[in-house]
Every structure is written in structure tokens, then in C-alpha cells.
Amino acid sequence: MAAGKRVVWKGAISFGLVNIPVALHTAVGESGLDFDWLDKRSMEPVGYKRINKRTGEEMLGENIVRGIAYDRDQYVVLTDEEIRASLPQTTQMIEIECFVATDEIPLLYFERPYYLVPVGQADKAYALLRETLARTQRAGIARVVLHTKQHLAALLPAGPVLMLVLLRWANQIRPVEELGLQAASEFNPKELDIARQLVDTMTEAWQPHRFTDSFRAQVMALVEEKARTGHIETVPAIDDGSDSGAEVIDLTELLRRSLQAKRLDRDKQQAAKKTRVRRKG
């Protein structure tokens, strides 16, 4: 079995005395729009600065420390060494700690899915775990360290593949009691029956491809139309001194912008001259 996405992590699933070598692949991709900040006067990229919020002074990295808010206006400062010492130990193991009924995990705990693919000669053990979870309707609960961060995770069967779904920790979930919802009152049986009938008439098979991000589609259609009609701005390259060719590109861009400015100034002068001639006449 091969996945089309790049490998994020390699390790093994462990439960009991069984180890199943696996590779972790991304299961979802980002489809949002990536807007870059530009200076509207010159179309040059706009970056980010670290500034002192009180003085507005730009800060050098050597003068910045990390702090955790402890109380109002009070922080505890931690060194990089202290933070590194607290990071979870990187392991190449997804060690299943227990199994739970899949329908007992509330949806709001699910965060991000990945595909798990067997590596080497692990196909049979992989398939056995997948089928066992599917037939028992169970999920394997484990901890995994990805990118130096520890996650709670669930192993779930999804057709021919095992999925590793990162879960939110319990302390990240806000209690529903905070919403102050009123207890449901008694419903008239007739009201419930009509509501059920309405739901039944609107029920259909799940077809995810019917639903698309209309905002993204409209923005990209606008981008294509503006590009087709020549409404494109050139962003000048930034000369970081690492490539002498960048100077030529920058120079060309500066000349182009200078020429445009001169032509615009000339047109304004000609228009003003014609206006003065008409007034004299």
C-alpha cells in the first residue's frame, strides 16, 4: 500500500508484544487562501517586525526571552535550555495504552487525521489490527510525539487503511455548562413527529464533493479574470546579497517603475498644458 503524500514520521505501532512498523502520511491538505502583504505604493513585500509594545522599538533576537503569564502583569521567564529539558522524549513508537468503543469518543476531541501505512513485512499484522478494530468497533488510544510535541491519538480503521487521528487533551475542552443552556422542555409528540418527517425528507447519502469552499472559488475566479485582463502587479525581488543576478532584476524593476513614473508625470503635464490653452482661448 502506498500513499501519495510525503512521509511525516516513521516508527511502529505497539500493543502487547506486537510491533507493526508503519509510516505516517498526511491525510488532509490546506485549501485556504494565502494572502501576502504588499506595499501598495511599490508592490514590495511587507514583513513582520518584533517590537516592544510599549516603546515601539524594534527588538533584536538576543534581547527577547520567553515568558509564561503567572498572574496579572507577572511572568515567569524560562530559558531555552529549561524549555528543551521539558520537551517530551522523541520516540518512534505509537504505544496503544487501551481500547475504547469508537462511539464513546465525542466529536469535539478529534483534531487532525493521518494515514498509517505498513512498512516492510508488516502487512499481515497491520491488516489484522485494522480488521480487529473494525469488527469490534474499537479505537486504540495512544500517545505519540510529532515535531517535539506530545499528542493524544486514536487509531481507527477507515476502509483499507488505519488512521491515526490526533485528539485534543481533556483540559482543552470547555465544559458545555459554561454556555448556561436551559434544560429542554417537554415537546408535543406531534411537533417531534413533524420534525422527524422533515429530517427524513431531507436525508440523503453523504456526498462530500457536493460541498465546496465557495469563497475560495470566487476569489480564485476573480484572480484568474484579473490576471487574464492584465491586472497583474510585479513584486520586485529582494536583494539579499546572495545572488548577483538579483541586482540586475532589481535594477530592471527600478528602471521600469521610473519609466512609468516619468510617463505619468509627462501625461499630467500635457493635460495641464492643454487645459491652460483652452482657458486662454
C-alpha positions as CSV (number, residue, x, y, z in Angstrom):
1,M,0.0,0.0,0.0
2,A,1.4,3.4,-0.9
3,A,0.1,6.9,-0.1
4,G,0.5,9.8,-2.4
5,K,1.6,12.2,0.4
6,R,5.1,12.6,1.8
7,V,6.1,10.6,4.9
8,V,5.7,12.7,8.1
9,W,7.1,10.1,10.6
10,K,8.3,6.5,10.7
11,G,8.0,4.2,13.7
12,A,5.9,1.3,14.9
13,I,2.5,0.6,16.5
14,S,2.9,-1.3,19.7
15,F,0.2,-3.2,21.6
16,G,1.0,-6.2,23.8
17,L,4.1,-7.9,22.3
18,V,3.2,-6.9,18.8
19,N,5.2,-4.3,16.9
20,I,3.9,-3.1,13.5
21,P,6.4,-0.9,11.6
22,V,4.5,2.0,9.9
23,A,4.9,5.3,8.1
24,L,2.7,8.3,8.8
25,H,1.3,10.2,5.8
26,T,-0.8,13.4,5.8
27,A,-4.4,12.7,5.2
28,V,-5.6,16.3,4.6
29,G,-4.3,19.3,2.8
30,E,-4.7,23.0,3.3
31,S,-7.1,24.6,0.9
32,G,-7.3,28.1,2.3
33,L,-6.2,31.3,0.5
34,D,-2.7,32.6,1.2
35,F,-2.7,36.4,1.1
36,D,0.7,38.1,1.1
37,W,1.1,41.6,2.5
38,L,2.4,44.2,-0.1
39,D,3.2,47.9,0.0
40,K,0.5,49.3,-2.3
41,R,2.9,52.2,-3.3
42,S,5.7,49.9,-4.7
43,M,4.3,46.3,-4.6
44,E,7.2,45.4,-2.3
45,P,6.7,42.6,0.2
46,V,5.8,43.7,3.7
47,G,7.5,41.7,6.5
48,Y,6.9,41.4,10.2
49,K,9.0,43.0,13.0
50,R,9.3,42.2,16.6
51,I,8.7,45.4,18.5
52,N,8.5,46.5,22.1
53,K,4.7,47.1,22.5
54,R,5.3,49.9,25.0
55,T,8.1,51.9,23.3
56,G,7.6,50.8,19.7
57,E,11.3,49.9,19.5
58,E,12.3,47.1,17.1
59,M,13.9,44.3,19.1
60,L,16.9,42.1,18.4
61,G,16.5,38.4,18.9
62,E,19.3,38.4,21.6
63,N,17.2,40.7,23.8
64,I,14.0,38.6,23.6
65,V,13.2,36.0,26.2
66,R,10.2,33.6,26.6
67,G,7.8,34.1,29.5
68,I,4.6,32.4,30.8
69,A,1.9,34.6,32.4
70,Y,1.7,33.6,36.0
71,D,-0.5,36.4,37.4
72,R,-1.8,39.8,36.3
73,D,1.2,41.7,34.9
74,Q,3.6,38.9,36.3
75,Y,5.6,36.5,34.1
76,V,7.9,33.6,34.8
77,V,10.8,33.7,32.4
78,L,12.1,30.4,31.0
79,T,15.4,29.8,29.3
80,D,15.7,27.9,26.1
81,E,17.6,25.2,28.0
82,E,14.8,24.8,30.5
83,I,12.2,24.6,27.7
84,R,14.2,22.0,25.8
85,A,14.6,19.9,29.0
86,S,10.8,19.8,29.4
87,L,10.1,18.6,25.9
88,P,8.8,15.0,25.6
89,Q,11.4,12.4,24.7
90,T,11.2,11.7,21.0
91,T,10.2,8.1,20.3
92,Q,9.4,6.1,17.2
93,M,6.5,4.3,18.9
94,I,2.8,4.5,18.9
95,E,2.1,2.5,22.1
96,I,-1.6,1.7,22.5
97,E,-2.5,2.2,26.1
98,C,-6.1,0.9,25.9
99,F,-9.0,0.3,23.5
100,V,-12.3,2.1,23.8
101,A,-15.6,1.9,21.9
102,T,-15.3,4.3,18.9
103,D,-18.7,5.9,19.5
104,E,-17.6,6.9,23.1
105,I,-15.2,9.5,21.8
106,P,-17.0,12.8,21.4
107,L,-16.5,14.5,18.0
108,L,-15.0,17.7,19.5
109,Y,-12.0,15.6,20.6
110,F,-11.0,14.9,17.0
111,E,-8.4,17.3,15.7
112,R,-6.3,16.1,12.7
113,P,-6.2,12.8,10.8
114,Y,-3.2,10.9,9.3
115,Y,-2.8,7.7,7.3
116,L,-0.8,4.9,8.7
117,V,0.9,2.7,6.1
118,P,2.7,-0.6,6.8
119,V,6.4,-0.8,6.2
120,G,8.4,-3.8,5.2
121,Q,6.8,-7.2,6.0
122,A,4.2,-5.7,8.4
123,D,1.2,-6.1,6.0
124,K,-0.4,-9.1,7.8
125,A,-0.1,-7.7,11.3
126,Y,-1.3,-4.3,10.1
127,A,-4.4,-5.9,8.4
128,L,-5.1,-8.0,11.5
129,L,-5.2,-4.9,13.7
130,R,-7.3,-3.0,11.2
131,E,-9.8,-5.7,10.9
132,T,-10.0,-6.4,14.6
133,L,-10.7,-2.7,15.3
134,A,-13.3,-2.6,12.5
135,R,-15.2,-5.7,13.7
136,T,-15.1,-4.8,17.4
137,Q,-15.8,-1.1,16.6
138,R,-12.9,-0.1,18.9
139,A,-10.3,2.6,18.7
140,G,-6.8,2.2,20.1
141,I,-5.8,5.1,22.3
142,A,-2.1,6.1,22.4
143,R,0.4,8.9,22.8
144,V,2.7,9.9,20.0
145,V,5.4,12.6,19.8
146,L,5.4,14.5,16.5
147,H,7.7,17.5,15.9
148,T,8.8,17.5,19.6
149,K,5.2,17.8,20.8
150,Q,3.3,15.0,22.6
151,H,-0.2,14.2,21.3
152,L,-3.0,12.0,22.4
153,A,-4.2,10.0,19.4
154,A,-6.7,7.4,18.3
155,L,-6.1,4.5,15.9
156,L,-9.2,4.0,13.8
157,P,-10.0,1.7,10.8
158,A,-11.1,3.5,7.7
159,G,-11.8,1.0,4.9
160,P,-8.4,-0.4,3.7
161,V,-6.3,1.9,5.9
162,L,-5.6,2.6,9.6
163,M,-5.9,6.2,10.5
164,L,-4.1,8.0,13.4
165,V,-6.3,10.8,14.5
166,L,-4.7,13.4,16.8
167,L,-7.1,14.1,19.7
168,R,-7.5,17.2,21.9
169,W,-6.5,16.8,25.6
170,A,-9.3,16.8,28.1
171,N,-8.2,20.2,29.5
172,Q,-8.6,21.8,26.1
173,I,-12.4,21.0,26.0
174,R,-14.6,23.7,27.5
175,P,-17.4,22.4,29.6
176,V,-20.8,22.8,28.0
177,E,-22.2,24.0,31.3
178,E,-20.3,27.3,30.7
179,L,-22.9,28.1,28.0
180,G,-25.7,28.3,30.5
181,L,-28.2,26.5,28.3
182,Q,-31.7,26.0,29.6
183,A,-32.9,22.4,30.1
184,A,-35.1,21.2,27.3
185,S,-38.8,21.4,28.0
186,E,-41.3,18.7,27.1
187,F,-42.2,18.5,23.4
188,N,-45.5,17.8,21.9
189,P,-45.5,14.4,20.2
190,K,-46.9,16.0,17.1
191,E,-44.1,18.5,16.9
192,L,-41.5,15.8,17.2
193,D,-43.2,13.7,14.6
194,I,-43.4,16.6,12.1
195,A,-39.7,17.5,12.8
196,R,-38.7,13.8,12.2
197,Q,-40.6,13.7,8.9
198,L,-38.8,16.9,7.8
199,V,-35.5,15.4,8.6
200,D,-36.4,12.2,6.8
201,T,-37.4,14.1,3.6
202,M,-34.0,15.9,3.6
203,T,-31.9,12.8,4.3
204,E,-29.6,11.6,1.6
205,A,-26.3,9.7,1.1
206,W,-23.2,11.5,2.2
207,Q,-21.6,13.2,-0.9
208,P,-18.8,15.4,0.3
209,H,-17.8,16.5,-3.2
210,R,-21.1,18.4,-3.5
211,F,-19.9,20.8,-0.9
212,T,-17.1,23.2,-1.9
213,D,-15.5,26.4,-0.4
214,S,-17.5,29.0,-2.4
215,F,-15.4,31.9,-1.0
216,R,-12.1,30.3,-2.3
217,A,-13.7,29.5,-5.6
218,Q,-15.0,33.1,-6.1
219,V,-11.7,34.7,-5.1
220,M,-9.7,32.4,-7.4
221,A,-12.1,33.1,-10.3
222,L,-11.6,36.8,-9.7
223,V,-7.8,36.3,-9.6
224,E,-7.9,34.4,-12.9
225,E,-10.1,37.1,-14.5
226,K,-7.9,40.0,-13.4
227,A,-4.8,38.1,-14.5
228,R,-6.4,37.4,-17.9
229,T,-7.2,41.1,-18.4
230,G,-3.7,42.2,-17.5
231,H,-4.3,43.4,-13.9
232,I,-1.1,42.0,-12.5
233,E,1.5,43.7,-10.3
234,T,5.1,42.8,-10.4
235,V,6.7,42.3,-6.9
236,P,10.4,43.3,-7.1
237,A,12.9,40.7,-5.9
238,I,14.6,41.4,-2.6
239,D,18.4,41.7,-2.9
240,D,19.9,39.7,0.0
241,G,23.4,39.8,-1.4
242,S,23.5,36.1,-2.0
243,D,23.0,36.3,-5.8
244,S,24.5,38.9,-8.1
245,G,21.6,38.3,-10.6
246,A,19.2,39.8,-8.1
247,E,20.8,43.2,-8.6
248,V,20.0,43.0,-12.3
249,I,16.4,42.1,-11.5
250,D,16.1,44.9,-9.0
251,L,17.7,47.4,-11.4
252,T,15.4,46.4,-14.2
253,E,12.4,46.8,-11.9
254,L,13.6,50.2,-10.7
255,L,14.0,51.3,-14.3
256,R,10.6,50.1,-15.2
257,R,9.0,51.9,-12.3
258,S,11.0,55.1,-13.1
259,L,9.8,55.0,-16.7
260,Q,6.2,54.6,-15.6
261,A,6.5,57.5,-13.2
262,K,8.1,59.7,-15.9
263,R,5.3,58.8,-18.4
264,L,2.7,59.5,-15.9
265,D,4.3,62.8,-15.0
266,R,4.6,63.7,-18.7
267,D,0.9,62.9,-19.3
268,K,-0.1,65.1,-16.4
269,Q,2.0,68.0,-17.7
270,Q,0.5,67.6,-21.2
271,A,-3.1,67.5,-19.8
272,A,-2.4,70.6,-17.7
273,K,-0.9,72.4,-20.7
274,K,-4.0,71.7,-22.8
275,T,-6.2,73.0,-20.0
276,R,-4.3,76.3,-19.9
277,V,-4.5,76.7,-23.7
278,R,-8.3,76.1,-23.6
279,R,-8.7,78.7,-20.8
280,K,-6.7,81.3,-22.8
281,G,-8.8,80.6,-25.9
